[in-house]
Amino acid sequence: MQTHQTSVVRAVVEWVAIFVVVFAFMMLVRAFVIEPYVVPTGSMEQTIQIGDTIMGQKVTVELGIDVKQGDIVIFRNPEATSDHDILVKRVIATEGQTVDLEGGQVYVDGQALDESYTQGESWPLASQAPGVSISYPYTVPEGCIWVMGDNREDSADSRYFGAVPKENLVAVALFRFWPLDRIGLVQ
């Protein structure tokens, strides 16, 4: 009987140890490799919908690899008065590039962007957001990126809060995994 109890105790200890190791591994993966994020606003519609859950890979940010124009990024909101701590937007320009908004179109370094993914037109927000004083053309400062939501007429983005410091970056969006009927890459 003693041998049977010893075997049961050993088995329980082994399963607890396995659970602890797997849990610790998953926490490390979530902290440094990949993490799910729920999209809080409609600023990225039609690309990403309100409530979609996307996976963001953190390796690029953790290793200090620069994001590039067109990436969809997850970042800490630079606007402290907002209800949303984490935002999801598309990188439009990186440090040293010049952004201009003319006739509802976005220009980077004098070239009009081909943005078939956008909804609405791209206008400066000064008339819609009192206190916004960003003038165009705007050169993105060193250590920053310029981001905009794909739903241009319903997005508080760099037109509202200015360039985002790279230290605010959390992850680069990879794919949507919820809801299941829209699972796939986000681009």
SVG drawing of the C-alpha trace seen along z (x, -y; Angstrom):
<svg xmlns="http://www.w3.org/2000/svg" viewBox="-17 -75 35 77">
<polyline fill="none" stroke="black" stroke-width="0.4" points="0.0,0.0 2.9,-2.3 4.3,-1.9 1.0,-2.8 0.7,-6.0 4.3,-6.9 3.5,-6.4 0.4,-8.6 2.3,-11.3 5.1,-11.2 2.7,-11.4 1.0,-14.4 4.3,-16.2 5.4,-15.5 2.1,-16.9 2.4,-20.0 6.0,-20.5 5.0,-20.2 2.2,-22.7 4.5,-25.2 7.1,-24.9 4.5,-25.2 2.9,-28.2 6.3,-29.9 7.2,-29.3 3.8,-30.7 4.3,-33.9 7.8,-34.4 6.4,-33.9 3.6,-36.4 6.0,-38.9 8.7,-38.8 7.4,-37.1 3.7,-37.3 0.6,-38.5 -3.1,-38.9 -4.7,-42.4 -8.4,-43.3 -8.9,-46.3 -10.8,-49.0 -12.0,-51.4 -13.2,-51.5 -10.1,-53.5 -8.8,-50.6 -12.0,-49.6 -12.4,-47.9 -9.0,-46.2 -9.6,-45.4 -13.0,-45.7 -14.0,-46.8 -13.5,-43.9 -11.3,-41.8 -8.5,-40.0 -5.2,-40.3 -1.8,-38.7 1.1,-41.1 4.7,-39.9 7.0,-41.7 10.4,-40.4 10.8,-43.3 10.3,-45.8 12.3,-43.9 15.3,-43.6 15.1,-47.3 14.4,-46.5 12.7,-49.4 9.1,-49.1 8.5,-50.1 5.9,-52.1 2.7,-50.1 3.2,-48.0 0.2,-47.8 1.6,-48.5 0.3,-48.3 1.5,-51.1 0.9,-52.8 -1.4,-55.8 0.7,-59.1 -2.6,-60.9 -2.9,-60.5 -6.5,-61.7 -7.8,-59.0 -10.0,-56.0 -7.7,-53.6 -4.2,-52.8 -3.3,-50.7 -3.9,-51.7 -3.6,-50.0 -2.7,-52.1 -0.7,-51.8 2.8,-53.3 2.6,-56.0 6.1,-57.5 9.3,-56.9 11.8,-59.3 13.1,-61.9 10.3,-61.5 7.9,-64.4 4.2,-63.9 1.8,-66.2 -2.0,-66.1 -3.4,-67.7 -6.9,-67.3 -7.7,-64.4 -4.6,-62.5 -1.5,-61.5 1.9,-62.4 5.2,-61.1 8.4,-62.8 6.3,-64.3 4.9,-61.0 1.2,-60.3 0.5,-57.0 -1.5,-54.3 -3.8,-53.4 -6.5,-51.1 -7.0,-49.8 -8.3,-53.2 -11.8,-54.3 -12.5,-58.1 -10.2,-61.0 -7.1,-62.1 -7.6,-65.7 -5.7,-67.6 -7.7,-67.3 -7.1,-70.9 -10.7,-71.9 -12.1,-68.8 -9.9,-68.7 -9.5,-72.0 -6.0,-72.6 -4.4,-70.5 -1.6,-72.6 0.2,-70.3 1.1,-72.1 2.0,-70.4 4.2,-69.5 5.4,-67.7 8.8,-66.1 8.8,-63.1 11.3,-63.7 14.2,-61.3 13.1,-58.3 9.4,-58.6 6.9,-57.3 3.8,-58.8 0.7,-56.6 -2.8,-56.8 -5.9,-54.7 -7.3,-53.1 -10.7,-54.7 -9.4,-58.2 -12.5,-60.1 -12.9,-58.3 -9.4,-58.0 -7.6,-59.9 -4.0,-59.4 -0.8,-61.3 -2.9,-64.0 -4.3,-64.5 -1.4,-63.6 1.6,-64.0 4.4,-61.6 4.6,-58.5 7.9,-57.9 9.4,-54.5 9.6,-53.6 5.7,-53.6 5.7,-50.7 4.6,-47.4 4.2,-45.0 3.7,-44.6 0.3,-43.1 0.5,-39.7 -2.9,-38.2 -6.5,-38.3 -7.6,-35.1 -11.0,-36.2 -13.7,-36.1 -13.1,-32.9 -15.0,-34.0 -12.4,-36.7 -9.2,-34.8 -6.2,-35.7 -3.3,-38.1 -3.8,-41.8 -2.2,-44.0"/>
</svg>
